[in-house]
Amino acid sequence: MDAELFPRERAEIAPGAVHVPGWLDEDRQRALLAACRDWARPPAGLRTVRTPGGGTMTARQVCLGWHWYPYAYARTVVDGDGSPVKPFPDWLGELGRRAVADALGPGAADPAPYDIALINFYDGDARMGMHRDADERSTAPVVSLSLGDTCVFRFGNTATRTRPYTDVELRSGDLFVFGGPARLAYHGVPRVRPGSAPPWLGLAGRLNVTLRVSGLTGGDGEEGIMGDSPS
């Protein structure tokens, strides 16, 4: 990876919310992308998410561990092909715990293991409106990993979808973690910058891999706390 003239520094965007640029090196980005491509294949593969009001999300999604649909979790793709959700791999959970420790400190990780991944694919026209990740019963920090095209990530407050918020540029390999007082902050993606992915990665578009601790223990059809958490 080419050295930048002015290297980007890690930054606390809000109490409990930290951006770590370049956290994934080239090899880890390639390995994560290869895994995402495998997970995106059917059954229980990449799908278009439809909201209860009849609209569709412009970012397409695949889930691991628990299947998210607006606005709950299930063990099968209840709003798609009905297949069992793909398993959540242990190595991805370990990556999540390491991300939390690096961003927020070794004591910030929840004792419960990470068991959900929501993987969103953005093409150049995709967006994500302001929302909270509020469908889990756990308050463990959310881990967000970026691959491919750069995006503008808008990180707001816990009270409203409007200002105050901070726009952060997330590039391929960047880590963003939010927990504690920032765990239920509104956030979104107002735009993606097409063609900005590193050429060596071989990805047209943006992948966002979001890791969470569910706090769920039941079988098929058990729902999380009603919320609005697509990212």
N, C-alpha and C positions, 0 to 999 in steps of 0.2 A: 504494500500500500504506500503510495507516495506520501512523503512528509509534507505537512501543511506549512505555509509560510508563518502563519500565526495559529499554533495548535489550539484546538478548542479545549476549554477547561471544564471539569465537572462543576455543576451548579445546583444549589438548592433553590428550586423554583418557588416552593412554599414549605412551611414546616411539615416534614414528613414526605416531601416530594423531591426527588433528586434525579437529575439528568447526568448520565455518565457517557460521554462521547466515545465511540470506538471501542466499546467493551468487548465485542466479539471480533477476533482477528479474522483474517481471510479464510483460514482453514475451517474455523468454526462456523463462519457464515456459509461456506459451501456445504458443509455437512448438514446444517440446519435446513438449508434450502432443499437439499436432496430428500431429507425426511419429509418436508412439507409437500413436495411433489408426490411422494408415495402416499401420504395421508389424503391428498386431494382426490385420489382415484376412487371410483365407486367400488363397493357399496359404501354408504355413509360418507360420501365424498363431498367435494366442494358444491355448495348449493346457493341459490338466491333466497334470501330471507324475506318473508312476507310478514307484514305487521298486521295486527288485528283490524286496523282500519282499511285494509285493502292495498296499502302501499307496499313498495319494495325497497330494501336497502340497496344502495349502489355498490357497496363493497360486498363481495361474495364471501362465504364462510364455511369452514369445516371445524368440527369440534372433536376433542379427545377427552375421555374419561366420563364426562357428563355432557349431554347434548343440550345446548342452550337454544330456546325458541322464545319468542316474545310472549310473556316475560317470566320464564320459569326454566327448570331443568328436568330432563328425563334421561332414561337409559337407552332409549331408541330414538331414531330420527323421526319423531312424530309428525313433523311438518314437511317430510321429504319422502324417502323411499322406505321408511319404516324399519330399516336395518338397525342392529345393535350399534351403538356408538363405538368408534374405535378406541382401543385401550390407551390409557395415559402411561407412557414409558417412565420407568424409574429414573433414567438418565436425565430426562427433561425436568423432573422434580428436583434432582440434585442441582441442575443448572439454575433453577429458580431460587433455591436456598442460597446458593453462592452469590447470585445477583443481589439478593436482599442484604446479605452480609457485607458485600462490597459497597453497596449504595448507602445503607442506613446503619451499618454496624453489626457486629456478630450477635448481639442480643436482640435484634429486631425480628428475626425469623420466628414464625409460629411453630409450636411443637408439632402440630398436625402437618402431614405431608401435602405438598401441592398435588392436586388431583384433577384439575380442569385446565384445558388449553382451548382458547378460542383463537382461531387463525383466520384473519381477514385478508382477502386479496383486493387491492385497489388498482384499477387501471387509471389512466390519466384523468378521467371524468368523475371518478368516485369521490364521495365525501362521507363524513360521518357527523351528524348533528350532535349538539351538546347533550350529554347524558351522564348518568351515574352508574357505576358498577355495583348495583344494589340487590342482585338476585341471589347472592350467596348468604349463608348463615354465619360464615366466618368473617372476621374483620382483619384477617391476615393481609399483609401488603400485596398489592397487585404488581406483577412484573410484566413489563412491555419490552419486547425486542423487535427491532426494525431491520428489514432486509430490502434491498432494491432501491427504488426511487425515494428521493427525499420528500418529506411532507412537512407541512406546518401543523404542529400539534398545539392545540389551544387548551391550556390548563386553567380552570377557573376556580370557583369557590364552592362551598357546600350549601349555600342558600339559594342560589339562582343560576339560571343558564346564561345570564348576561354578565356585564362587567361587575367587579374587576376580574380580569383574566390576563394570562401571560402567554404569548405565542413563542413556541420553542421549535427550532428547526431540528427534526430528527432525520439523520442520515443512516445509510446502511451500516449495521453493526452497533448502532447506539442502543443504550439501555435507559429505560425510564422506570423508576419504582415509586409508587405512592402508597403510603400507609399512615397509621396513626391519625392525626387530625386532618390529613388530606385524603384519607381512604374513600370518602364519599363525595369528593369534589367532582363537579361537572367538568367534562372534557370532551373534545371532539377534534375532527380533522377537517378544517375548512378548505384545504387544497393540497393536491399532490403535484410535484414538479416532474412531468413526464421526461424521460430520457436522461435523468440525473443519476441513475444507478451506476455503480462502478462497472466498467466493461468486462472485467474479469469474472464477475459473478454470473453473467449470462441470464439475467432476469429482466424482463420488460414489465414494469409495474412495481408495486410495493406490497410486501407481506408484513403484517404485524402479528407477532405471536404473543398472546397475552396469557399469562399463567396466574391461576387463582387457587385458593384453598376453599373448597365448597362448604364444609361443615355439614354436608348431607350424609345420611347413613342408610337410607331406605332403598327399595328396589325401583322397578320401572314406574315412571310417572310421578315420583316424589318431586314436589315443587320447592323452589327456593322462595325467599322473601320476594314479594312482588315489587318489581323495580323497573329499570329501563337501561339494561346494560349490554349493548351490542359490541363494545370494543374489547 
